Amino acid sequence: MTATPRDADLVKRRVWELRDHAESRTGTPFFPDAYAPGVPIAIDFGSSALRVGMTSQKGPQINIPMLISKYRDRKSGKSMTFVGDDVFLDPSIKAQARSPFDGAFVTNWEYVEQILDYSFKHIGVSSSGRVDNPIVLTERPGASLLQRKGYYELLYETYGVNKVALGIDSLFSYHQNNGHTGIVIGTGHESTHVIPVVSGKALMPEAKRLNWGGHQASNYMSNLLSLKYPYFPSKITNYQVDNIVKDFCYVSKNYNQELKSVLTLDVLEEIDITLEAPFTEVEKQQKTEEELARQAEKRKESGRRLQEQAQQKRLEKLIQKEQEFEYYTKLKERLSSLNKKQQQSTIKEEGFEDEADLNKYVSGLEKALKRARKQDVGDDDASDEVPSFPLVDIPDEDLDEEQLKEKRKQRLMKANYDARQRAKKEKEEEEKRLAEEAQQDEEWRSRDLNGWIHDRREKLKAIVQKRKDRQKLKEQLSDRKSVAAQMRMKSIASLASDEKSGSKRKRNNASIDNDPNDTFGANDDDWAIYRDIASVDDEELIEEEEQQLLKLEKELLDHDPNFTVEDTMEAQYDWRKSILHLFLRGPRPYNSEDSHEQHQVHINVERIRVPEVLFQPSIAGIDQASIVEVGQNLLLHRLPGSGFSGDSYDALQDIFVTGGQALFQNFEERLYSEYRQFLPDEAPLKVRLASDPLLDAWKGMTKWAQSDASKNQYLTKAEYDEMGPDYIKEHGLGNINVV
């Protein structure tokens, strides 16, 4: 389809780099000046990121990914350990990066110890063998006693810490944002928690967890891309997928409505993101115009020679077919003068089973001759002069050797001339027949336009259906278990059996293409069997159908007012109308030869589908309630008071969201609209995001550590020695004892 003005006016789309966020890392600096003895150290020990710093500072001195890599240099024989940003300094080190977490739980405490060593060293802790500062540490809601025991043993027994306080990161973030009573939604790396808070204290028995976090979102995006581009030429790493989710996903304000229009051209122009994976481009050698011209001329000359050779071969085969046809035509004439017994004997000697078998063969040969004459000779001989061939009728014994050679040449030329004359005559007859049909068709159209249009539409419909059936058959034949594939194999086996038991004809001068030993193809019934077992991509058949289709469409465009360009086959197969193309390749045409486009992925539906799991977990196969359903249950049935009174009424005024997924665009607006759907109009609903969803947890730890309320909330070393690691010292921002 030719480009429309709209296509020409479109600006070039931006192509984003499918980047690895680790490439820009340069290692973690040291902060020895930040250390102050006796000042609490806040450690936000998350499964994706580690944030460590003195509570006297405005922000964490260490903010690194939760990764560790043990690397052995073969040249020096030294073993080295890299933590956080340092694992990205070299690709071989990065390839061995690991996390101490398996899901939401720590499974390698040796890694935890080495990460803490690294952290204390970088913030300037210089005391040998111990840390003389109180520790404020995060843990997940409902953390197991085994996990807490591991942290206590490390901090009290390995580092000699004098006191430790554990709390929940999302509640620390709520504290940082001056929360008092509300619903806290913490979207972490491994899960999302909904925790009600009343008068500054979390109601942990009413807290709920959704098993969906940033890690699951990245895995879901990775699976969607694998299904969308199963043969993508390069591997998309986990770091690259993380970047796609963080940089380009957003929460849809109305998911169901946007999903209906997301794959339209106008919408795709706005939301489709093109990402290109890094690859090494092979530069093609640029040739001068003279070299290109010489190559073009060389190809042209080579093509001309090949065409001449092919035409000569086809002509020789045509002459052989003419001789065959002449021989069997005379045979049929001779048979008419014989009695029945002599006819049967002669037919058997020629290799045919009976007279019907001979007639089939001659009929198929005649049809093949007509096709060959029309294709290969036509009326190329424009000269009206009749050539002479004087040596053809002279007996061979009257000619010398040179004259015999010339006679063979003249015989070939005469056969060529005769074939051309017959083809010319047949062409004139065909043109006459077509002209008569065109005249009759025109008279029909002028007499009964509606009937004529109906006939053309039915013919067009039949051709389109043939195309669909051929494509369906092609798909079925690729499956060896399908009925079509099994029937094809039966036909092949049947033909092979017939060939072994068939008779052998004696005609030696037959061409290979029309061997008289084989009557297959003599009529349409035989060719029907062939079409059953042949490839569905018959180029001649497809080309003939294409010509018929274009002719019918042109006639309908000229005479049918209800048939427009949009109804043509070309328009229907336009990439702009292909949902698959728009989904895979975006709102622009795709050039499969372009190496850049081969390494590009398009993110469109996935941008809203991945974040939507928080609101519709079922689309990712999670059999849990959404964060909205959990909030509705808390407000209506769990919090003290009924009918949006009391604590429920106060909690409505502070729906608080924190964590990495809170950074998705439109999260606040979508959550507000979802909550408003089940609330009365007069309900004072308010939804807000953390001022810094990623760092507010650490900042909340420092704020809590500096408050007077925290002084008696630490578990001291003496209390740990007396009561053991199972003891929990409760406070409003941490876990509680479950009786």
N, C-alpha and C positions, 0 to 999 in steps of 0.2 A: 504494500500500500504506500502510495507516495506521501511524503511528509506534508502535513497541513501547516498553514501559517502559525497555528498555535504551537506546533512542535518547534518551528524555527525560532520563535520568540523566547523559548525557555532558556533560562540561564544555566550554565554548567553547574551541576550539583556538587556540593562539597563531599569529599571523600575523607572520612576519618581514619586515622591509623588504628589498627587493632593492636593497641600497645600493651606492653608488659610493664605494669606500674613499677616493677622492681628495677628497671633499667636505670632510673635516675637516682637510686639510693647510693649514698657514699659512706655509710657507716654512722655509728652513734657517737657524738662527742662526749667528752668528760666534763663534769660540773663539780669540781672539788670545792669551789668557793661557796656553793649552795649548802653544803653540809653544816648542820648546827647540832651539837650534842644535846640530847634530851628532848629535841623537837620531834613530834611524831612523824613517821614516814607513812605516806599513803600509797598503797599498792592496789591498783585496779587490775587484778589478775584475771583477765578475760580469756576466753578460748580462741579469740582471733587477734587481740592486741593486748599489750602490756603497757601500763602507764604508771610510772613511779616518780615520786618527788617528795621533797620536804613540804610539810603543810604550811610552812612559813612563806612559801613561794606562791606566785599567782597562777602558775601552771606546772604541769609535770615536767621534770627534767628529761625523763625518758618516755618516749611514745613510739613504740616499735611493734612490729608484728610478732606474734607468739610463735617464733620459729627458732630452731637450733639445728646446727649442722656439725657433725664430726667428720673431719677431713684429715687424711693422711697423705703427706707429700712424699711421693716415691723417691724423689731425688735426694732430699735431706733425711728421709726416714722419720720425720717428726709428725706427731699427731696433734692436730689443732682443733679447737672448738670455737665455732662462730655462732653468735646469738643476734636475733633481730635483724636490723638492716645489714649487718655485716655478712649475712649469708648470701647477699646479692652482689657481693664484690666480684665474684667469679662464677661463670656458668657451671663449672664442675662442682663448686661448693653448693650452689643453689640446688643442683640436682639431688643432693643428699639431705636437703632440709626436711626436718620433721617437727611435729608438734608434740608437747607432752600430753595433750588431750586426745582422747578418743571419743568423739562426740562432745558431750557436756561434762565428761568426767576425766580427771587426771589419771593416767595409767602408767606414766613413767616418772617416778619421783626423783630419779637421778637427774633427769632433764630439768625438773623444777629447781633442784638445788643449784645446778649450774647457771640457770637463768637468774636466780636470786643473787648468786655470787657476782655475776656480770652487772646486775642492777645496782647493788650496793657499792661496787667499785666505781661505777660511773657517776654516782651522785656524791662520791667523796668520802664514804665511810672508810676510815683508815685504821680503826681499832683491830687488833689482830685476834682472830678467832671468835669475835662476838660483836653484836650490834647493841649499842647502849641506848637505842631509841625505841619508844613505843611504836607498835605497828598497827595500822588500820588496813584491813584486808577485805576484799569483796568475795562473796560466795553466791551461788545460785539459790533461788528460793527452794526450800525443802531439800537442802543439801544433805547428803547421807553422812552419818556419823563417821564412816570410814574415811571420807574425804576430809572432814574437819580434823580427824585424828592425824592424818598425814601432814596437814599444815601446822598443827600444834607441835608435832614432833620435830619438824624441821626448824621452826622458829624458836622453840624453847630449848631444845636439846642440842641442835647443831649451831645455831647462832647466838644462843644465850640471851634472847630477848627477855626483857623484864615484864612486859605486859602486851596483850594482843586483844584487838576488838575486831569482830567479824560483822559484816553487814551486807545488804543487798544493793547492787549497783543502781537499779532503777529508783529505789527509795532514797538513796543518797542524792540522785539527780533531782528528785522531787523536793528534797530538803533544800538543795541549792537554789531552787526556783520558788522558795518561800511557800511551799504547799502546806496546807493544814488539813482539809478534808476534801477528798475527791477520789477518782478512779485513776490509778496509775497503770498505763500500758507500756511495758518495757519490751521493746523488740530487740532481742539480743542476737548473737551469732548462731546459737543452736536452738533457741526456742523463744517464744513470746509469752510473757506473763501479764495477767490482769490482776492487780492487787488493789483492793479497797483500803483507803486510809481515812480514819476518823480521828479528829483532834490530834493530828500529828503522829498517830500510832497505826501501823499496818495491821489489818485484820487477816492474819496469815491463814487461819482455817478456811476463810472464804476465797482465798487466792486460787486462780485457775491458770493452767498452762496449755498453750497451743504448740504442738511440736513442729513449729515452723520458724526459722530464723534466716539470717543472712547466708549461712552455709547451705541450707536447703534451697534457698532462692537461686544461688549460683549453680547448684547441681541441676535444678529444674531447667534453668536457662541452657545449661550445657546439653541436657537431654533433648530439649527442643531444637537446638542447632544441629545436633547429630541426626535427628529425624528429618530436618529440613534440608540439610546438605550432607547426605551420607557419603558422597565421594569428593568431599572438599580436599584440595591437593595438599594442604598443610594441616598440622595439628593445632587446634586452638587450646591453649593452656588454661589452667585454672585461674591464673592471675589475669589473663585476658578476659575470661568470662566474668570474673569479679568486677573488672572495670566496666564491662558492658552494662551490668546490672546497676552499678553505682552511678554511672555517667548518663545513661540514656533511658532507664525505666522511670515510669511515673504512674501515679495512681489516677485512674480514670474517674472523673466526677460522676459519670453515668456509664457504667461498663457495658451493659446490654445494648444501650442505644449507640454507643461509639463503636461497638463490635460490628454493628450492621453496616456502618459506612467506612470502616477503617481501610477497606481494600478498594476504594474508589480512587480514581486518578487525582481529583482535587485534594482529597484528604491525605493521600499518600505523599503528594508533593510537600505537605507540611510536616508529616510525622515520620516518614521513612528515613532511616539512618543507614548510610552506606559505610561499611567498615572494610578496610583492606588489610589483609594479613601481609606481613613482611615477606618478601621473596627476592631472589636474585634474578633480575631481568637479563635475558640474553640479547645483547645488542646485535641487530642485523647490520651486515656490512652495506653501507650506502654505495650504490653504483652511479656512475655518471650517466648522463642522458644518452651519450653515444653507445655505451655498453648496453643500456636498456633497449635502445633501438636495434642494435645488432642481435640481441637475444630474441627480441620480438620477431625480427625478420627470419631468424633461424627457426624459431618455432612455427612461423607461418609456412616456411618452405617445407619443413618436416611434416607438418599437417597436410599440406597439399600432396606430398608424395604418398603419405599413408592413405589419403582419400583415393588417389589414383589406383594404388595397389588394391585397396578394398573394392573399388568399383570394378576393376578388372577381374578379381576373383568372383564377385557376385555375377558378373556377366558370363564368365565361364560356367558357373553353376546354372545360370539361367539357360544357357545353350544346352547343357546336359539335360535339364528338365524338359526343354523343348523336344529334344530327341526322344526322351522317355515317353512324353505325351504322344508324339507322332507314332512311335512304335506300338504303344498299346491301343491307340485309336485304330491303326491298321489291323491290329490283332482282333479287335472287336468286329471290324468289317469282315475279316476273313472268317470269323466264327459264324457269322450269319449265313454263310454258304455251306456250312457243314451240318451233318446230322447230329442228333443229341449225343450219341456215344462218342463221336469224334470231338465234339465240343468239350465234353468232360475230360477226355484224354489230353487234349491240347491245353486246357486250363490247368490240369494237374502238372503237366510238364513245365509250365511257366511258373509253378510254385504257388498257385492260388487254390483255395479249397473248393470254390464253386464260382459261378458267374456273378453272384452278388458280391463276393469278395473282390473280384476283379473290378466291378463297377465302383465299389467304395474306393479302391485304390486310385482309379482314374479320376474320380470326382475330387478326391483330396489333392491329387496332382494338378488338376485344372485350377482349383482355387489357389494353390500355392503359386502357380504361374501368373495368375492375375495380380496377386500381391507383389510378386517380384518385378513384373513389368512396370507396374505403377510406381514402385519405389526406385528401381535401379536404372531404367532406361528412359521412360517418359517420352518427351519429344525434343530431346537435346539436339537431334539432327535437324537443324533448321533449313537445310538446303533442299530445294525441290528437285534437284537433278538426280535422276535415277542412275546409280553407279552400275558398271558392267563387270561381270566376272567371267571372262571368256574361257578360262581353263577348267571351270568347275564341271562342265558337261563332257570334257574330253577324257577318254579312258586313260588309265594310268600307264598302260603299256605303250601308248603313243607319245609319252612325255619322257624327257630326260630327267636327270637328278635335280637340276636347278628348277626345272618347270614343275616337278613334283612338290618341291618346297613352296614354290609360289602358289600352286594349286591348294595346298593345305591352308596357306594364309588367306587365299581368296574364299575358301570354304568357310573359314571362321568369320571373315568380314561379311560374307553373304548371310550367314546365320544371324550375325549381329544386326545387319540391316533389316532382315525379315522380322526379327524380334521387335525392333524399334517401330516398324510399320504397324505390326499388330498392336503394340502398346499405344501407338498414336490413334489408331482406329478405336480401340477400346476407350481411350480417354475422351475422344470426341463423342462417343456414344454415352459415356458417363456424364459428360457435361450437358448433353442434350437431355438426358433423363433428369438431372438435377434442375435444369431450367424449367422443365415441365412440372416437376414437383414444386418448385418455387412459385410458378404461376398458379398452380392449384391451391397452394398454401395461401397466397395473397387473396385469391378469390374467396377462400374460406374465411379469412380474417375480415374481409370487407362485408361478407354476408352474415357471419355469426362471430362477432368479436369475443363475446363472453365464452362461447364454447372453445374458440381458439386459445384464449388465455388459460382456460381450465386445462386444456390438453397440454400446453407448455408447462404449466405448473406441475402437473402430474408427472411429466417426463423429468423435470428438474428434481422433483421429490424422489423419484426412483433412483436417479444417479446419486443423490445425497445419501440415500439409504444404502446403496451399494458400497459407498465409501465407508459408511459406519460398519456395515457387515464385514468388509474386508479388514478393517482395523480390529474389530472384535475377534475375527478368526485368527489374525496375526497374534493377538494376545493369548488366545487359547492354545495355539500351536506351540507357544513357548513353554506351556505346561504339559509335560509328557503324560500326566494323569488325566488330562481333559478328554472329553469324548471326541473332539475334533482331531486331536493328535493320535488317538488310538485308531480312528477310522482311516486316517492318512496312512498309518503303518500297515493296516490291513490291505489297503489298495496297492501299496508298494509290494507287499508279499504276494498278492494275487497276480500282479503284472509279471513279477519275477518267475512265478510258476508257469504262466502262459508262455513266457519267452523260452523256457527250457523245453516245453513240449510242442512248440510251434514248428511249422514246416519251413524249409529252407528253399528260397527261390533261386532260379538259375540265371537270372538276368545279371550279367557280369559288368555291363557298362553303366550300371545305375550309379548315380552319385551317392555319396555318403549320407547326404541329407535326405535323400528319397530312395533308400535302399528297398528294392522290391521284395527283399526277404522279410520285410516288416510292413504289415498293412496298418499298423497303428497310426492314427491321425487321418485316415482316409475320409472320415466324415465327422460331423459335430458330436456324435455320441462318444467317439473315441477321445476327442479333445475335452469333453466334459470330464472324463476320468483323469486326463492329464492335469486339468485345472484343480482337481481335488488334491493332487499330490505335489503340484508345483508350488513355488514360492508365491506368497500372496502379493509380493511386490513386482508384478508383471509390468515392466516399464511401458510396453506398447499399449496394454490395456488401460493403464493409468493415463497415458498421454491422450488416447482416444477419448476417454471419459472427460478429461480436462477440456478438450476442444469442444465436445458436445455441451458441457456445462457452460463454458464461456459464450457459446452461440445462443443457448437458451436464455441466459441472463441478459445478453444484449437485446434480444428480441423483446423480452419482458420489460426491460428498461425503456425501450422505444415505444411500446404500445400499451403497457399495463400501468395505469396511473397509481395503482396501489402498490406497485413494486418499485422500491427505491434502492439507492446504493447501499443502504444499511442492510438490505435483505440479501445482498450478494454473498457468495461463499467466502470471498476474500475479506469482506467486512466482518463476517461472523468469526473467522479465524484470525482476526487482527489481535495482536498481543494486548491491545488496550482492553479487549473484552475477555481476556483470559485471566481468571481468578488465580490460576496456578502461576502464571507469569508475574502478576502483580505481587503475589505473596513471596515468590522466590527472588525476583529481579527488580522489584520496585516500579516506579512510574515512568521508566525510560526503556527504550529498546535494548536488547542484549546482543552483544557481539561475542560469539563463542570463540573467535580467533584472537581476541584481545587478552593478553596474559594478565593485564591488570583486572579486568572484569572476572576472569577465572578465579582470582584470589580475593573476591569480594563477597561479603555476606550482607544481607539486608535485614534490618531489625524493624519490624512494624507492629504486628499483632503482639509479639513477645514483649514489647515495651509496656503494655498494660496488663498482659496476662500474668506475668510473674508477680507483680505486687498485688494483684487481685486475689491471690490465694489467702491473704489475711482476712479478706471479706467473704470469700467463697472457697473454703479449704477443699471442697469436693472436686474442684477442677484439677487438683494435683493428686487426687486419690487419698486425701486425708479424711478419715471418718471422725471429725471433731467439730465442735461448734466454733464459729468465727468470733473475732474479738468483739463484734457488735452484739451477737447473741449472748456471749458471756456477760457483757456489760448490761444488757437488758435483764438478764436473770438476776444479776446482783442488785440492780436498782429496784426491781419489782418484788423480789422474794427474799433476798438475803440480808440486806442491810436493815438495821433497826428502824422501825417506823413502817407505815404502809401507805400506799396510794401517793407516793412521792411527797411524803412528809418526813420531818425529822432529819436523820442523817442522809436519807436518800435525796431529800430536797437540797441539802447542802452539797452532796457529792456531785449533783448534776451541774453545779456551777463551776466545777473544775475537773474536766476530763483531760488528763495530762498524758502526753505521749513523749517518750524518750527512746534512745537507742538508734542503731544505724539505719534501720528502715524508716525511721521517722523523717529522714532526709528526702524521701521520695516526694516529688512535687505533688501538690493537691491533697496530701494526706489529711491535713487538718480540715479542709473543706468537705472531703468525702465522709470523714468520720462524723462531722457535724450533721450532714444531710441524712446519714444512716440512723443516727440517734434520734433525730427530729421525727423520723417516720413512726416511731413507737411512743413518742411523748405527746402529751397534750399541748395545745398551742401556747398555753400560759406558762409552761415549764421554763425556768430560767437556765437554759442550756448554754454552757460555754466550753469550748474545746481549745486547748492551747498546746503548743510544742515547747520542748525545752529550748532555752536560749542557745545552748550548744549540745545537741543530742549525744555527741561522742565524748566530750570532756566534762560535762556537768556532773557525771558520777564522781570523777576524781575531785572536782571542785567542791562537791557536796561533802566528800570525806574530810577535806581540809576544814570546811566550815563547821562540820560536826566536831572534829577533833579540837578546834579552838573554842568550842562552847563549854560552858560550865556543866551542861548535862552529860557530857561525855566522861567526866573525871571518874565517876564511879561505875562506868559501863565496861571498862576493860577487864579481861580475865588475867589476873596476875600469875606470875610463875609459881608463887606459893599456893594459890588456889588450884592451879593445874596439877601440882604435885600431890595435893591433898585429895582432889575430887576426880582427877583423871580426864581424859580427852572427851568423855561423853557429856561433860557438864557444859551447859549453855547459859551464858549470862545475857539475859534478855534485855533488849532496848527497842525503841519504837521503829528502828530502821533495819532490824535484823530478823533472823529466824527465831522460832520459839520452841520450847519443849512441847512435844505432842504426847498427851497422856492417853 
